[in-house]
């Protein structure tokens, strides 16, 4: 099987794992395989969208790869909407939820092989006020955490910055009563997550039956507020038992309107996405995403050693 020849990479120079050597190792393997690689760096929020759009418009790239965290990947995906150019990923972020979701190992050989030989498959998306998301939207607790992350601390400690921000939010009182309308039905909750994926905040299993390859969204409503309730939610998430909690309601939805409280923080794919009110809908746009090949078909990559 002939690998892809022209690979256009958009890299976030401030991604959490950029210093790990993974990015340079992937480039070395791609070049050894004979690929023509173009690398562009982002310089501001939203820049990955512009770079991906430009790369797809030129029409030379066999794949446009986003090198960074889930936020950078989201931006690149937005730029590729309406084009047939597939997107690949080089996971350099703190959580790398999309990489976990598609079974991509955070190893240079696995990433490079996927970019060269992986099959481009359609994946579903969601919309939050018209803006695309690939993984999830969080309203309330996790939205407040993401909005309060210290960028310098994130670059220094990675996940430690999220743990610290989460602890601070938990101590100040994590719950905030939401006004929610799900497919026309009024609901109440103290935290809400709308997800397109199985995993959340890393390798934690939130919606084990979800499939990113099929359209549709799962809404999780956390009915109780207070520190004790939220400690239970986080413990259940860590144990993969969220759906077992009586105070958590899961619904398959097409549209969720978050009406209030006005000004409450929202996150999507691990990045800040403004404040309430917001409407989250099942996306009608698909993305061609390059997936890892089954392990039985591997072993054709040149070694670094």
C-alpha positions as CSV (number, residue, x, y, z in Angstrom):
1,X,0.0,0.0,0.0
2,X,1.4,3.4,-1.0
3,X,1.4,6.0,1.7
4,X,0.3,9.6,1.5
5,X,2.8,11.8,-0.3
6,X,1.9,15.3,0.8
7,X,1.3,15.9,4.5
8,X,0.5,19.4,5.7
9,X,1.0,19.8,9.5
10,X,-0.4,22.7,11.6
11,X,1.3,22.8,15.0
12,X,0.5,24.7,18.1
13,X,4.0,25.7,19.4
14,X,2.6,26.0,23.0
15,X,1.0,22.6,23.1
16,X,1.5,20.8,26.4
17,X,3.6,17.9,25.1
18,X,5.5,19.8,22.4
19,X,8.7,19.4,24.5
20,X,8.4,15.6,24.7
21,X,10.1,15.0,21.4
22,X,7.1,13.3,19.9
23,X,6.5,15.9,17.2
24,X,10.1,15.8,16.0
25,X,10.1,12.0,16.0
26,X,7.0,11.9,13.9
27,X,8.5,14.3,11.3
28,X,11.6,12.2,11.1
29,X,9.7,9.1,10.4
30,X,7.5,10.8,7.8
31,X,10.5,12.1,6.0
32,X,12.2,8.7,6.1
33,X,9.1,7.3,4.5
34,X,9.5,9.7,1.6
35,X,6.6,12.1,2.5
36,X,6.7,15.7,1.4
37,X,5.9,17.5,4.7
38,X,4.9,21.1,5.2
39,X,4.8,22.6,8.7
40,X,3.0,25.8,9.8
41,X,2.8,27.1,13.3
42,X,-0.2,28.8,14.8
43,X,0.3,32.2,16.4
44,X,-3.1,33.0,18.0
45,X,-6.4,31.4,18.9
46,X,-8.4,30.6,15.8
47,X,-5.3,30.6,13.6
48,X,-5.4,26.8,13.0
49,X,-8.8,27.3,11.3
50,X,-7.3,29.8,8.9
51,X,-4.3,27.6,8.1
52,X,-6.4,24.5,7.6
53,X,-8.7,26.3,5.3
54,X,-5.9,27.7,3.2
55,X,-4.2,24.3,3.0
56,X,-7.4,22.6,1.9
57,X,-8.1,25.4,-0.6
58,X,-4.8,24.9,-2.3
59,X,-5.7,21.2,-2.8
60,X,-2.2,19.8,-2.7
61,X,-2.3,18.1,0.7
62,X,-3.3,14.4,1.0
63,X,-3.9,15.0,4.7
64,X,-4.0,18.1,6.9
65,X,-2.7,17.1,10.4
66,X,-3.4,19.1,13.5
67,X,-0.5,18.9,16.0
68,X,-1.6,20.0,19.5
69,X,-4.4,19.4,22.0
70,X,-8.1,18.9,21.4
71,X,-8.7,22.6,21.1
72,X,-6.2,22.9,18.2
73,X,-7.7,19.9,16.6
74,X,-11.1,21.5,16.9
75,X,-9.9,24.6,15.2
76,X,-8.3,22.7,12.3
77,X,-11.5,20.7,11.8
78,X,-13.5,23.9,11.5
79,X,-11.2,25.0,8.7
80,X,-11.6,21.7,6.8
81,X,-15.4,21.9,6.7
82,X,-16.7,21.7,3.1
83,X,-13.5,20.2,1.8
84,X,-12.8,16.5,1.0
85,X,-9.3,16.7,2.5
86,X,-9.0,14.4,5.5
87,X,-7.7,15.5,8.9
88,X,-5.0,13.6,10.8
89,X,-3.9,14.3,14.4
90,X,-0.6,14.5,16.2
91,X,-1.7,14.4,19.9
92,X,0.4,17.0,21.8
93,X,-2.2,18.1,24.3
94,X,-2.8,17.6,28.0
95,X,-5.8,15.1,27.7
96,X,-5.7,14.0,24.0
97,X,-9.3,12.8,24.2
98,X,-9.8,12.4,20.5
99,X,-6.7,10.3,20.2
100,X,-8.0,8.1,22.9
101,X,-11.4,8.0,21.3
102,X,-10.0,6.6,18.0
103,X,-7.5,4.3,19.6
104,X,-4.4,6.3,18.5
105,X,-1.4,5.6,20.6
106,X,0.7,8.6,21.6
107,X,3.8,7.1,20.1
108,X,5.8,8.4,17.1
109,X,5.6,5.2,15.0
110,X,1.8,4.9,15.6
111,X,1.1,8.5,14.7
112,X,3.3,8.6,11.6
113,X,1.9,5.3,10.3
114,X,-1.6,6.6,10.8
115,X,-0.9,9.7,8.8
116,X,0.6,7.7,6.0
117,X,-1.6,4.7,5.8
118,X,-4.7,5.2,8.0
119,X,-8.1,5.1,6.5
120,X,-10.1,8.3,6.4
121,X,-13.5,7.7,7.9
122,X,-16.5,10.0,8.5
123,X,-17.1,11.1,12.1
124,X,-20.1,13.0,13.5
125,X,-19.9,16.5,14.9
126,X,-22.0,18.8,17.1
127,X,-22.7,22.5,17.0
128,X,-22.8,25.0,19.8
129,X,-24.4,28.2,18.6
130,X,-23.3,27.2,15.1
131,X,-19.7,26.5,15.9
132,X,-18.5,22.9,15.4
133,X,-17.3,20.6,18.2
134,X,-16.0,17.1,17.9
135,X,-16.1,15.7,21.5
136,X,-18.2,17.5,24.1
137,X,-19.7,20.7,25.6
138,X,-19.6,21.2,29.3
139,X,-21.8,23.8,31.1
140,X,-21.2,24.8,34.6
141,X,-18.5,23.0,36.7
142,X,-16.1,22.1,33.9
143,X,-16.8,25.3,32.0
144,X,-15.7,27.3,35.0
145,X,-12.6,25.1,35.4
146,X,-11.5,25.6,31.7
147,X,-12.1,29.4,31.9
148,X,-9.9,29.7,35.0
149,X,-6.9,27.6,33.8
150,X,-3.7,29.5,34.2
151,X,-1.9,29.1,30.8
152,X,1.6,29.4,32.4
153,X,0.7,26.7,35.0
154,X,-0.8,24.5,32.2
155,X,2.4,24.7,30.2
156,X,4.4,23.9,33.3
157,X,2.3,21.2,34.9
158,X,-0.1,19.9,32.2
159,X,-2.9,18.1,33.9
160,X,-1.9,19.6,37.2
161,X,-3.3,22.9,36.1
162,X,-6.7,21.3,35.6
163,X,-6.5,19.5,39.0
164,X,-5.7,22.7,40.7
165,X,-8.5,24.7,39.0
166,X,-10.9,21.9,39.7
167,X,-10.0,21.8,43.4
168,X,-10.5,25.6,43.6
169,X,-13.9,25.4,41.9
170,X,-15.0,22.5,44.1
171,X,-14.0,24.4,47.3
172,X,-15.9,27.5,46.2
173,X,-19.0,25.4,45.6
174,X,-19.2,23.5,42.3
175,X,-22.9,23.5,41.6
176,X,-25.0,26.2,39.9
177,X,-28.6,25.6,39.0
178,X,-29.1,25.5,35.2
179,X,-32.1,26.2,33.1
180,X,-32.2,23.6,30.4
181,X,-34.6,22.6,27.6
182,X,-33.7,19.3,26.0
183,X,-35.6,18.5,22.8
184,X,-38.4,20.9,24.0
185,X,-38.6,19.4,27.5
186,X,-37.6,21.7,30.5
187,X,-35.0,20.2,32.7
188,X,-33.1,21.2,35.8
189,X,-29.5,20.3,36.8
190,X,-26.5,21.7,38.5
191,X,-24.0,20.6,35.8
192,X,-24.5,19.4,32.2
193,X,-22.4,17.7,29.6
194,X,-23.4,17.1,26.0
195,X,-21.1,14.5,24.4
196,X,-20.4,13.1,21.0
197,X,-17.8,10.7,22.3
198,X,-17.3,7.8,24.8
199,X,-14.4,9.5,26.7
200,X,-14.2,12.6,28.8
201,X,-11.2,14.5,30.3
202,X,-8.8,11.9,29.1
203,X,-9.3,8.1,29.2
204,X,-12.3,8.3,31.6
205,X,-15.4,6.5,30.2
206,X,-18.5,8.7,30.3
207,X,-20.7,7.4,27.6
208,X,-19.5,3.8,26.8
209,X,-22.1,3.2,24.1
210,X,-21.4,6.4,22.2
211,X,-19.8,6.2,18.7
212,X,-18.1,9.2,17.2
213,X,-18.7,7.7,13.8
214,X,-22.5,8.0,14.1
215,X,-24.5,11.2,14.4
216,X,-26.2,11.8,17.8
217,X,-25.5,13.4,21.1
218,X,-25.8,12.2,24.7
219,X,-26.9,14.7,27.4
220,X,-25.8,14.1,31.0
221,X,-27.7,16.0,33.6
222,X,-26.3,16.1,37.1
223,X,-29.3,16.7,39.4
224,X,-27.7,17.4,42.8
225,X,-25.5,20.3,43.8
226,X,-23.0,20.7,46.6
227,X,-19.4,19.5,47.3
228,X,-20.4,16.0,48.4
229,X,-22.5,15.3,45.3
230,X,-19.8,16.5,43.0
231,X,-17.2,14.4,44.8
232,X,-19.4,11.5,44.0
233,X,-19.7,12.5,40.4
234,X,-15.9,12.7,40.0
235,X,-15.4,9.4,41.8
236,X,-18.0,7.7,39.5
237,X,-16.3,9.1,36.5
238,X,-13.0,7.8,37.6
239,X,-14.5,4.3,38.1
240,X,-16.5,4.4,34.8
241,X,-19.8,4.2,36.7
242,X,-21.4,7.5,36.0
243,X,-24.6,6.0,34.5
244,X,-25.1,4.0,37.7
245,X,-25.8,7.1,39.8
246,X,-29.4,7.8,40.5
247,X,-28.7,11.6,40.5
248,X,-27.4,11.5,37.0
249,X,-29.8,11.4,34.0
250,X,-28.6,10.4,30.5
251,X,-30.7,11.3,27.4
252,X,-30.2,10.9,23.7
253,X,-30.9,14.3,22.3
254,X,-30.8,16.3,19.1
255,X,-31.0,19.8,20.6
256,X,-30.3,21.3,24.0
257,X,-31.0,24.9,24.9
258,X,-29.1,26.2,27.9
259,X,-31.0,29.3,28.9
260,X,-29.4,30.3,32.2
261,X,-28.0,31.5,34.4
262,X,-26.8,34.1,32.0
263,X,-23.1,34.5,31.9
264,X,-22.2,31.0,33.2
265,X,-19.1,29.6,31.6
266,X,-19.1,27.0,28.8
267,X,-16.3,24.8,27.4
268,X,-16.2,22.8,24.2
269,X,-13.5,20.3,23.4
270,X,-11.5,21.5,26.3
271,X,-11.4,25.2,25.3
272,X,-13.4,28.2,26.4
273,X,-16.6,28.7,24.4
274,X,-18.1,31.8,25.9
275,X,-21.0,32.0,28.3
276,X,-24.7,31.2,28.5
277,X,-27.2,31.3,26.9
278,X,-26.1,28.6,24.3
279,X,-27.8,26.1,22.1
280,X,-26.2,22.7,21.4
281,X,-27.4,20.7,18.4
282,X,-26.6,17.5,16.6
283,X,-24.3,18.5,13.8
284,X,-25.2,18.0,10.1
285,X,-21.5,18.4,9.1
286,X,-19.2,15.4,8.9
287,X,-15.4,15.3,9.0
288,X,-13.1,12.9,7.3
289,X,-10.7,11.8,10.1
290,X,-7.7,9.5,9.5
291,X,-8.0,6.5,11.8
292,X,-5.3,4.0,13.0
293,X,-5.2,0.8,11.0
294,X,-5.9,-2.5,12.8
295,X,-2.7,-3.8,14.5
296,X,-2.6,-6.8,12.3
297,X,-1.8,-4.6,9.3
298,X,1.0,-2.7,11.0
299,X,4.7,-3.2,10.9
300,X,5.6,-1.4,7.7
301,X,7.1,1.8,9.2
302,X,10.8,2.5,9.1
303,X,12.3,2.4,12.6
304,X,14.0,5.2,14.4
305,X,16.6,2.8,15.6
